[in-house]
């Protein structure tokens, strides 16, 4: 059974030799390749090289073309900042008024920073073919609205100008779908879909301002033959049941959420989830033995579930090779220990 087959078995709830290992690597992959973060985030060839090197060195089951959340914002014309050793970000809000929104035009996903991510996907897919699950990356419309308007401004817009908030979300949803489909065309099997800012809002606001747009994106990806991983880091305890209705095939679970409670929600929904190793306590600050023990705990709790082993979010660059190798080998070791 190869890595892609193993991941699909977990998603579909069919037997597999072990649970898949599915880390999110950004700073870790960049660090191990020995390039600056600016190089990693601005050249799709370097993004792909870093991910493929990590795959070769550590042997996990899925690679992800993720570097930062500001591809779409950049292609809409935002003034961008490209730090040498950190993720790109916009210098200020692109949209403050209805007039600002009306001045924007739907960008071509075949140009600019969106095209650079598709290049990374294409190179990764070409290198691994169907041996490994290949993920592109998008951010969901709610997250993109927080990028385009800036986080605090969009949060206030939901209260003060909800009609405009929906106008922004409607405009961005079509662009997010364009971006997703361009990465599927480049060879991605699945889109990682970030919506981290959604962890900051109430279930009521999530159902109004985030979930309907997530559902549209997931449906468009499915209609095009792809899959979606919903990635909302943070404490999503109050959102779990609603999140499970968005239509994604895979759900990321951060370490702040009780594993068993989330497992019960996802089991009832008949969907696959991954998590929820604490990237700091269980990886960065852990010994190999401590990391293995926590991995075994998650694997045992999810023994009857559709499950992939994963950190709750990104693996810190300073995590030792010994600990990360232990994490990657944990599902096989767990099976052998039984």
Secondary structure as UniProt FT lines:
FT   HELIX           3..12
FT   STRAND          20..21
FT   HELIX           27..33
FT   HELIX           37..42
FT   HELIX           44..58
FT   STRAND          62..64
FT   HELIX           71..75
FT   TURN            76..77
FT   STRAND          80..81
FT   STRAND          89..90
FT   HELIX           98..103
FT   TURN            109..110
FT   HELIX           112..128
FT   TURN            129..130
FT   STRAND          133..139
FT   HELIX           141..149
FT   HELIX           151..160
FT   HELIX           162..185
FT   TURN            186..187
FT   STRAND          190..194
FT   HELIX           196..200
FT   HELIX           203..205
FT   HELIX           206..210
FT   HELIX           211..223
FT   TURN            224..225
FT   STRAND          227..231
FT   HELIX           237..239
FT   HELIX           240..243
FT   TURN            244..245
FT   STRAND          250..252
FT   TURN            255..256
FT   HELIX           259..269
FT   STRAND          272..277
FT   HELIX           280..284
FT   HELIX           288..301
FT   TURN            302..304
FT   STRAND          307..311
FT   TURN            317..318
FT   HELIX           321..337
//
